[in-house]
Amino acid sequence: MLEYYLAINDSSIYNPFTINKELVSIAEQYKQISNGHDKAFQLFEWFKKNIHYKDEKFYKRSTEVLRKKHGVCAESTVLYVTMARCSGLKANYVSVHKDNTGKKVCHACAGVKLKDWLLVDIAQETFDIKHKKYQILTDEEVFLRFKAWNS
């Protein structure tokens, strides 16, 4: 059974995980896929066709990234996480400290919880990427980061 949580934010909370009718409509196309791995991959394939990397750091919310069709790694990640959650997956924002080559980075990707965490890197267009050092963030940690970046 899929659980839903309703969060009502006041202006003191910067929530990057926003939804709108278009986002929900796209995500619902993937709800019928019962295998979590396949669902995560199909969402990734949609992203490769529709969302592009653009180094224009405004740290937009998920709905703004969807509307503009581009974003940096953090922005694309919040859109992927939001859509994954709307399609029934457990997903979180992941802060990457060492990438898949072992290089120190300040980067973001999505994590999908299946049996273990599967990393989906929209900016690097890599599904099931094997980053060397990373941290799965709580939504509260993401809220605080986005608020700071937008100050």
KOLLO-273925 format. One record per residue (C-alpha): residue number from 1; x, y, z. Coordinates in steps of 0.001 Angstrom, whole numbers, plus 524288, in hexadecimal, padded with zeros to 5 digits. Example, Ala and Ser with C-alpha at 12.3 -4.5 7.8 and 13.67 -1.06 7.14 Angstrom:
SITE_1_8300C_7EE6C_81E78
SITE_2_83566_7FBDC_81BE4
***
This chain:
SITE_1_80000_80000_80000
SITE_2_8050F_80D64_7FC33
SITE_3_80587_8175E_80727
SITE_4_80361_825D2_8051B
SITE_5_807A8_830D2_80DEE
SITE_6_8028D_83E95_80CFB
SITE_7_80BBF_8496D_810CF
SITE_8_8072B_85756_811F7
SITE_9_8127D_860BD_811FD
SITE_10_812D6_86E94_8168E
SITE_11_81BFE_87866_8104A
SITE_12_82704_874F0_819C0
SITE_13_828F1_867DB_812E2
SITE_14_82EC3_8673B_8054B
SITE_15_82993_85A77_7FFCE
SITE_16_83019_8568B_7F2F9
SITE_17_82774_84A5B_7F1AD
SITE_18_81B84_8512F_7EC0F
SITE_19_81131_84AA3_7E3B9
SITE_20_80755_84F42_7D9CA
SITE_21_7FD8B_848F1_7D0A0
SITE_22_80770_846E6_7C5AA
SITE_23_81174_84073_7CE96
SITE_24_80761_8374B_7D48C
SITE_25_80215_833FA_7C70B
SITE_26_80F94_82FFA_7C22B
SITE_27_812C0_82849_7CE88
SITE_28_805C3_82113_7CE19
SITE_29_809A3_81B25_7C100
SITE_30_813AC_8130E_7C887
SITE_31_80B35_80EDE_7D40C
SITE_32_806BE_80252_7CD72
SITE_33_814C6_7FD56_7CC46
SITE_34_8158E_7F424_7D7E2
SITE_35_8242A_7F169_7D796
SITE_36_82B0E_7FC92_7DEB6
SITE_37_837A8_7FB47_7D6F6
SITE_38_83050_7FBD0_7CA08
SITE_39_8282C_8075F_7CEA1
SITE_40_83456_80EE9_7D2E8
SITE_41_83AD0_80BDB_7C5D2
SITE_42_82F0D_81004_7BDB8
SITE_43_82E7A_81CF2_7C526
SITE_44_83D0B_81E8F_7C26A
SITE_45_83A97_81C3A_7B3EA
SITE_46_82FF5_826B5_7B417
SITE_47_839C6_83024_7BA38
SITE_48_84419_82D6A_7AFD7
SITE_49_83A4C_83179_7A564
SITE_50_83407_83D03_7AC4E
SITE_51_83CED_8437B_7B667
SITE_52_84A3E_848F0_7B308
SITE_53_855CD_84D91_7BAF5
SITE_54_857B1_85C30_7BAC1
SITE_55_86118_86343_7C3AE
SITE_56_857CA_86E00_7C7CC
SITE_57_857C6_86D64_7D694
SITE_58_84B20_872B0_7DBF5
SITE_59_84816_8664E_7E3B3
SITE_60_83A75_86526_7DE68
SITE_61_82F85_85CEB_7E405
SITE_62_82BA1_85061_7DD0D
SITE_63_8200B_856A1_7D603
SITE_64_828BC_861A9_7D0F7
SITE_65_8329E_857D0_7CBB1
SITE_66_82795_85086_7C4E9
SITE_67_8227C_85D0E_7BED5
SITE_68_82FF1_861B3_7BA4C
SITE_69_83462_853F1_7B63C
SITE_70_8420A_855EE_7BBCE
SITE_71_849CF_8575F_7C844
SITE_72_8567D_854B0_7CF5A
SITE_73_858AB_847D8_7D683
SITE_74_8519E_84C1E_7E2F7
SITE_75_845CB_85117_7DB8F
SITE_76_84480_8451C_7D2E7
SITE_77_845EC_83CB2_7DEFD
SITE_78_83A7F_8431A_7E60F
SITE_79_83205_84141_7D9FE
SITE_80_835D7_832DA_7D8BD
SITE_81_83387_83074_7E74A
SITE_82_82648_8373B_7E6C0
SITE_83_821EC_82F98_7DABC
SITE_84_8270D_822C8_7E03D
SITE_85_81F5C_824F7_7ECB6
SITE_86_81316_8286D_7E505
SITE_87_81488_81BB1_7DD76
SITE_88_8157F_813C5_7EA09
SITE_89_8241E_81272_7EC31
SITE_90_82B91_815C5_7F890
SITE_91_8357E_81FCA_7F41D
SITE_92_83EA0_8299C_7FA67
SITE_93_8481E_83448_7F6BC
SITE_94_85647_82FA0_7F74A
SITE_95_861ED_83871_7F9D7
SITE_96_86DCA_832E3_7F2C9
SITE_97_87B54_8355B_7F88D
SITE_98_88375_82C29_7EFF4
SITE_99_87E56_82874_7E299
SITE_100_87EF4_81B49_7DBF7
SITE_101_88D2C_81DBE_7D80F
SITE_102_89145_82160_7E5F8
SITE_103_89275_82FF5_7E2EA
SITE_104_88E49_83961_7EDBF
SITE_105_8821A_84091_7E94E
SITE_106_876ED_848F8_7EE0D
SITE_107_86C17_8421B_7E6A5
SITE_108_85E51_83CCF_7E80D
SITE_109_856DF_8311E_7E2F2
SITE_110_84AA9_829A9_7E6A0
SITE_111_84A2B_81D83_7EEEF
SITE_112_83F50_8138C_7ED2D
SITE_113_83D6A_809E1_7F84E
SITE_114_83B0C_7FC5D_7F2F5
SITE_115_841B9_7F15E_7FA65
SITE_116_84D83_7FA5E_7FB50
SITE_117_84F32_80864_7F6E3
SITE_118_8502A_809DD_7E822
SITE_119_85630_816AF_7E39B
SITE_120_8508B_81DC8_7D7DD
SITE_121_85918_828C1_7D2C2
SITE_122_85156_83164_7C99F
SITE_123_85C6D_83B1B_7C733
SITE_124_865D7_83034_7C355
SITE_125_85AF3_828C6_7BC4A
SITE_126_85E82_81C55_7C39A
SITE_127_85507_812AF_7C997
SITE_128_85A04_80A89_7D50C
SITE_129_8667F_81282_7D609
SITE_130_87057_80E01_7E02B
SITE_131_8749B_81A7B_7E705
SITE_132_87F4D_817DA_7F105
SITE_133_87B11_820DA_7FC2D
SITE_134_86D96_8269F_7FE0A
SITE_135_86349_82A0A_80811
SITE_136_854AA_82788_80729
SITE_137_84E5A_83422_80BEC
SITE_138_84192_83617_8131A
SITE_139_837C8_83F7E_80D49
SITE_140_83A89_848F1_81851
SITE_141_848FF_84928_814A9
SITE_142_84567_84BBD_8067C
SITE_143_83C03_856A9_80A79
SITE_144_846DD_85D4D_8122A
SITE_145_850B3_85C08_8070A
SITE_146_84783_86191_7FCDA
SITE_147_8438C_86CAB_805E0
SITE_148_851F0_87019_80824
SITE_149_85531_86F35_7F9A5
SITE_150_849E5_8783E_7F663
SITE_151_84D28_88271_800C2
***
